[in-house]
Amino acid sequence: MDDFKQKLTDLLTACARQNASDLHLAVGKRPTLRVDGVLVPLQKESILTAESAAGIIGEMLTPEQKERLAKDRQIDFAYSFEDKARFRVNVFYQRGFMAAALRLVPGRIRTIEELNLPPLVHDFTKLSQGFILVVGPAGHGKSTTLAAMVDEVNHERSDHIITIEDPVEYLFTQDKCIISQREVGSDTVGFHAALRTVLRQDPDVIMIGEMRDTVSIDTAMTAAETGHLVFATLHTNSAAQTIDRIIDSFPAEQQGQVTSQLAATLVAIVSQRLLPRVAGGRVPAMEIMIVNPAIRNLIRERKVYQIDLVIETSLQEGMVTLNRSLANLVKNKEVTLENAELYSLNPAELRILLERM
């Protein structure tokens, strides 16, 4: 048992020391880190057996979590390592064996500037109400961007911020704001229960870790409609796709009402990717859509396919397409053309854009 505890300590220390974003534990493989987006097996470590994987993972679990894992065959939780580091952990079964993915959550919340986010992002933190979404694939910094915006509100305003997370990732230190961080499973029995009661808790700002279904989307829009500032994330690839996903997640008979509600409450969608930087580390590429009258009309009329054109022609308002953001990074020699093309949703258009710059 002590051997497994020591092994877990060694692996988490290696993760923090090598500035890895993730640690993967899977039977038949060596423990593997993700560094700057690339998987790197730890060559000095033994290949994990069913016994060693279960033993190491078991060291992180409480008796209650072991029960939930046995019942649900997967579990999400946050794990603090000796007050040195914090991890968001997902334990699951694959081919009958226990496996785990651990995401390192930095102890300090970085600022909008430190994350190389566009200055326009500051404007979103100054709003008193509205619906702001940060979207993109898993592992591309959505939670980190969200935390930076919420923490700026914390330092600049006197508000009540409520977060609903599964699990709680970044730990906020209260400054001018009261911050209530609610973790699904420990502070509330479920996402739906927390969302149902959130408006009774006198919030000014609400952060929803991830919108998973119609209930969370509906609650977020209602909160934004009734005078709250709502931040949330969604696993989608672009602003246009996000709007379609939100509307299509509701039954046909509700879609008309949802479309009107979304057009009225949505303020901005930030879609981001983290690319390997030529000089090391990763740098964000971002599509930013700000809801102006033209976009509001397109949402109402369900002409979402025209949104990309509005973003491209609204540079003066601070909007930017993902391809333009990628092209700027290539032009400034921050990322390679190959990597930019890999992350682009339209590589041919990206090449044309670069030729014109």
C-alpha positions as MATLAB code, in Angstrom:
seq = 'MDDFKQKLTDLLTACARQNASDLHLAVGKRPTLRVDGVLVPLQKESILTAESAAGIIGEMLTPEQKERLAKDRQIDFAYSFEDKARFRVNVFYQRGFMAAALRLVPGRIRTIEELNLPPLVHDFTKLSQGFILVVGPAGHGKSTTLAAMVDEVNHERSDHIITIEDPVEYLFTQDKCIISQREVGSDTVGFHAALRTVLRQDPDVIMIGEMRDTVSIDTAMTAAETGHLVFATLHTNSAAQTIDRIIDSFPAEQQGQVTSQLAATLVAIVSQRLLPRVAGGRVPAMEIMIVNPAIRNLIRERKVYQIDLVIETSLQEGMVTLNRSLANLVKNKEVTLENAELYSLNPAELRILLERM';
ca = [
       0.000    0.000    0.000;
       2.792    2.436    0.944;
       4.496    1.606   -2.371;
       1.416    2.819   -4.288;
       1.267    6.011   -2.209;
       4.951    6.725   -2.926;
       4.456    5.976   -6.631;
       1.521    8.408   -6.795;
       3.674   11.052   -5.068;
       6.504   10.480   -7.580;
       4.165   10.759  -10.583;
       2.389   13.908   -9.375;
       5.754   15.498   -8.556;
       7.005   14.670  -12.077;
       3.833   16.190  -13.547;
       4.327   19.465  -11.664;
       8.103   19.577  -12.246;
       7.838   19.049  -16.022;
       5.027   21.620  -16.292;
       2.726   18.972  -17.790;
      -0.947   19.716  -18.308;
      -2.069   16.103  -17.815;
      -1.047   12.710  -16.424;
      -2.500    9.509  -17.922;
      -2.563    6.147  -16.144;
      -3.556    3.144  -18.289;
      -2.852   -0.591  -18.012;
      -0.246   -1.795  -20.521;
       1.392    1.642  -20.824;
       3.957    3.591  -18.831;
       2.524    6.576  -16.927;
       2.353    9.340  -19.550;
       2.483   13.131  -19.313;
       1.060   15.657  -21.766;
       3.602   18.458  -22.184;
       2.791   21.372  -24.540;
       0.051   19.267  -26.101;
       2.280   16.213  -26.780;
       2.056   12.871  -24.934;
       5.388   11.900  -23.354;
       5.715    8.445  -21.695;
       7.853    8.435  -18.518;
      10.579    6.043  -19.660;
      11.944    5.465  -16.154;
       8.580    4.152  -14.973;
       7.399    0.541  -15.272;
       4.544   -0.428  -17.557;
       1.351   -0.346  -15.479;
      -0.305   -3.660  -14.584;
      -3.953   -3.983  -13.561;
      -2.806   -4.213   -9.934;
      -0.431   -1.217  -10.011;
      -2.916    1.011  -11.888;
      -5.733    0.186   -9.439;
      -3.373    0.623   -6.480;
      -2.065    4.054   -7.556;
      -5.532    5.339   -8.515;
      -7.028    3.931   -5.302;
      -4.715    6.151   -3.253;
      -6.630    9.213   -4.515;
     -10.114    7.886   -3.744;
     -12.148    8.238   -0.548;
     -14.363    5.281    0.518;
     -17.431    7.177   -0.782;
     -15.747    7.812   -4.140;
     -14.819    4.114   -4.398;
     -18.501    3.258   -3.920;
     -19.573    5.719   -6.612;
     -16.913    4.400   -8.989;
     -18.039    0.808   -8.442;
     -21.634    1.855   -9.186;
     -21.172    4.337  -12.055;
     -17.898    2.886  -13.504;
     -16.508    6.439  -13.744;
     -16.070    9.437  -11.459;
     -14.907   13.084  -11.587;
     -13.287   14.724   -8.579;
     -10.633   17.245   -7.539;
      -7.494   15.988   -5.762;
      -5.113   18.163   -3.741;
      -1.528   16.943   -3.559;
       0.221   17.964   -0.312;
      -0.981   21.578   -0.725;
       1.503   21.803   -3.633;
      -0.754   21.111   -6.587;
      -4.383   20.471   -7.439;
      -5.680   18.067  -10.059;
      -9.010   17.545  -11.803;
      -9.298   13.763  -12.027;
     -11.461   11.452  -14.111;
     -11.253    7.758  -13.182;
     -12.897    5.291  -15.558;
     -12.817    1.675  -16.672;
     -11.566    0.499  -20.066;
     -11.614   -3.169  -21.081;
     -12.376   -4.004  -17.462;
      -9.292   -2.209  -16.075;
      -9.113    0.986  -14.034;
      -7.632    4.041  -15.780;
      -7.310    7.736  -14.950;
      -6.730   11.124  -16.577;
      -5.435   13.867  -14.265;
      -5.466   17.547  -15.323;
      -3.080   19.810  -13.403;
      -4.909   22.936  -12.229;
      -2.388   25.759  -11.661;
      -2.451   27.056   -8.089;
      -2.494   30.693   -9.167;
      -5.159   32.122  -11.439;
      -3.391   33.898  -14.267;
      -4.571   37.258  -15.566;
      -6.015   37.996  -19.009;
      -2.644   39.533  -20.010;
      -0.611   36.582  -18.740;
      -2.744   34.223  -20.833;
      -2.098   36.327  -23.981;
      -5.835   36.871  -24.416;
      -7.001   39.849  -26.531;
      -7.508   43.094  -24.507;
     -11.172   43.044  -25.601;
     -11.771   40.208  -23.089;
     -11.470   42.811  -20.292;
     -14.695   44.423  -21.578;
     -16.696   41.253  -20.874;
     -15.849   41.474  -17.154;
     -17.294   45.007  -16.912;
     -20.832   44.012  -17.953;
     -23.657   43.893  -15.429;
     -25.705   41.307  -17.314;
     -25.598   39.010  -20.319;
     -24.497   35.561  -21.439;
     -20.822   34.959  -22.319;
     -19.581   31.603  -23.612;
     -16.052   30.229  -23.872;
     -16.012   27.274  -26.281;
     -13.499   24.925  -27.879;
     -12.258   21.332  -27.687;
     -11.336   19.661  -24.391;
      -7.900   20.605  -23.074;
      -7.669   23.976  -24.833;
      -7.869   26.280  -21.833;
     -11.589   27.115  -21.570;
     -11.640   26.779  -17.758;
      -8.454   28.849  -17.467;
      -9.898   31.691  -19.586;
     -13.142   31.586  -17.609;
     -11.230   31.702  -14.301;
      -9.226   34.740  -15.488;
     -12.432   36.645  -16.328;
     -14.195   35.716  -13.084;
     -11.104   36.629  -11.026;
     -10.953   40.037  -12.719;
     -14.565   40.630  -11.611;
     -13.451   39.535   -8.108;
     -10.725   42.212   -8.011;
     -12.680   45.031   -9.667;
     -16.262   44.834   -8.374;
     -18.242   44.205   -5.171;
     -20.498   41.358   -6.295;
     -21.696   37.927   -5.236;
     -20.195   35.340   -7.584;
     -21.595   31.797   -7.557;
     -19.825   29.009   -9.438;
     -21.338   25.580  -10.130;
     -18.586   23.129  -11.058;
     -18.044   19.375  -11.390;
     -15.496   19.309   -9.843;
     -14.304   22.715   -8.551;
     -11.073   23.464  -10.422;
      -9.502   26.859   -9.687;
      -9.811   28.016   -6.076;
     -10.624   31.733   -5.950;
      -9.336   33.941   -3.132;
     -12.101   36.391   -2.265;
     -11.138   40.023   -2.768;
     -13.890   42.615   -3.345;
     -16.433   39.895   -4.114;
     -18.110   37.179   -2.082;
     -17.387   33.962   -4.009;
     -19.489   30.838   -3.406;
     -17.947   27.825   -5.178;
     -20.368   24.912   -5.305;
     -19.058   21.465   -6.183;
     -21.453   18.898   -7.593;
     -21.483   15.851   -5.329;
     -20.225   17.544   -2.163;
     -21.943   20.975   -1.992;
     -25.021   20.019   -4.011;
     -26.497   16.640   -4.926;
     -26.456   17.440   -8.627;
     -26.047   20.016  -11.376;
     -29.797   20.424  -11.844;
     -30.458   20.941   -8.132;
     -27.783   23.657   -7.945;
     -29.080   25.396  -11.067;
     -32.694   25.299   -9.862;
     -31.841   27.220   -6.688;
     -29.029   29.499   -7.883;
     -31.298   32.508   -8.515;
     -32.541   32.340   -4.901;
     -28.995   32.845   -3.619;
     -28.805   36.523   -4.665;
     -26.005   36.198   -7.243;
     -24.681   39.015   -9.436;
     -22.365   36.782  -11.464;
     -22.884   33.078  -12.177;
     -20.238   30.761  -13.603;
     -21.363   27.375  -14.917;
     -18.353   25.092  -15.336;
     -19.877   23.294  -18.298;
     -23.306   23.448  -19.908;
     -24.285   19.832  -20.371;
     -27.946   19.830  -21.348;
     -31.116   21.839  -21.919;
     -31.617   22.444  -18.178;
     -28.235   24.164  -17.742;
     -28.610   26.147  -20.985;
     -32.168   27.210  -20.072;
     -31.094   28.282  -16.552;
     -28.117   30.234  -17.922;
     -30.282   32.150  -20.405;
     -32.986   32.865  -17.807;
     -30.355   34.163  -15.368;
     -28.858   36.421  -18.058;
     -32.359   37.635  -18.971;
     -33.160   38.559  -15.350;
     -30.173   40.861  -14.842;
     -27.222   38.572  -14.102;
     -23.829   38.188  -15.774;
     -23.427   34.528  -16.743;
     -20.183   32.831  -17.838;
     -20.213   29.255  -19.138;
     -18.287   26.785  -21.319;
     -19.420   24.418  -24.057;
     -17.593   21.787  -26.135;
     -18.109   23.239  -29.622;
     -15.717   24.353  -32.376;
     -16.971   27.815  -33.375;
     -19.423   30.599  -32.547;
     -21.833   29.568  -35.324;
     -21.737   25.897  -34.292;
     -22.355   26.914  -30.659;
     -25.549   28.799  -31.530;
     -26.825   25.852  -33.593;
     -25.943   23.391  -30.793;
     -27.806   25.441  -28.165;
     -30.976   25.813  -30.257;
     -30.928   22.205  -31.529;
     -30.599   20.815  -27.988;
     -34.221   21.858  -27.315;
     -37.353   20.091  -28.637;
     -38.720   21.524  -31.913;
     -41.719   23.190  -30.214;
     -39.399   25.178  -27.896;
     -36.827   26.244  -30.481;
     -38.621   29.451  -31.510;
     -38.708   30.740  -27.939;
     -35.107   29.636  -27.267;
     -33.909   31.398  -30.435;
     -35.500   34.682  -29.286;
     -34.102   34.253  -25.761;
     -30.599   33.524  -27.066;
     -30.680   36.525  -29.421;
     -31.697   38.756  -26.512;
     -29.216   37.484  -23.872;
     -26.053   36.423  -25.722;
     -23.247   38.998  -25.497;
     -20.207   37.177  -26.888;
     -18.725   33.804  -27.791;
     -14.989   33.199  -27.481;
     -13.767   30.052  -29.269;
     -10.179   29.117  -28.495;
      -7.400   26.679  -29.369;
      -4.006   26.296  -27.703;
      -1.193   25.820  -30.244;
       2.415   24.763  -29.641;
       4.514   27.922  -29.682;
       7.753   27.919  -31.715;
       9.659   29.188  -28.652;
       8.072   26.544  -26.356;
       4.859   26.446  -24.374;
       1.466   27.093  -25.931;
      -0.279   30.198  -27.256;
      -4.027   30.790  -27.782;
      -5.699   31.362  -31.143;
      -9.182   32.825  -30.716;
     -12.349   33.467  -32.645;
     -14.301   36.292  -30.989;
     -17.913   36.997  -31.864;
     -19.606   40.001  -30.244;
     -23.377   40.071  -30.596;
     -24.185   43.265  -32.511;
     -27.555   44.063  -34.172;
     -26.554   42.198  -37.361;
     -25.697   38.983  -35.470;
     -28.795   39.349  -33.269;
     -30.949   39.373  -36.430;
     -29.125   36.371  -37.913;
     -29.768   34.383  -34.722;
     -33.473   35.357  -34.728;
     -33.825   34.420  -38.406;
     -31.827   31.173  -37.942;
     -29.316   32.292  -40.599;
     -26.396   31.173  -38.456;
     -24.384   30.151  -41.551;
     -23.914   33.891  -42.322;
     -22.305   34.679  -38.948;
     -18.735   33.913  -40.073;
     -19.001   36.607  -42.743;
     -20.194   39.184  -40.178;
     -17.270   38.307  -37.876;
     -14.797   38.653  -40.778;
     -16.166   42.080  -41.731;
     -16.410   43.451  -38.169;
     -12.716   43.772  -37.306;
     -13.227   47.381  -36.228;
     -15.634   46.175  -33.501;
     -12.989   43.831  -32.121;
     -14.310   40.651  -33.721;
     -11.864   38.170  -35.181;
     -12.190   34.858  -37.022;
     -10.160   31.844  -35.932;
      -8.315   31.882  -39.278;
      -7.339   35.546  -38.890;
      -6.074   34.840  -35.368;
      -4.068   31.849  -36.678;
      -2.719   33.905  -39.607;
      -1.498   36.616  -37.217;
       0.324   34.001  -35.110;
       2.014   32.564  -38.242;
       2.917   36.043  -39.515;
       4.470   36.932  -36.141;
       6.414   33.629  -36.245;
       4.807   32.471  -32.992;
       3.465   29.231  -34.508;
       4.355   27.208  -37.603;
       2.115   27.184  -40.679;
       1.782   23.393  -40.300;
       0.362   23.709  -36.788;
      -1.913   26.594  -37.794;
      -3.349   24.467  -40.632;
      -3.833   21.576  -38.218;
      -6.047   23.697  -35.954;
      -7.835   25.651  -38.702;
     -11.416   24.731  -39.631;
     -10.683   25.941  -43.194;
      -6.955   25.561  -44.090;
      -7.438   26.679  -47.717;
      -8.920   29.996  -46.544;
      -6.071   30.363  -44.034;
      -3.468   30.083  -46.829;
      -5.310   32.732  -48.920;
      -5.432   35.023  -45.895;
      -1.667   34.652  -45.318;
      -0.930   35.447  -48.967;
      -2.800   38.739  -48.596;
      -1.029   39.801  -45.378;
];
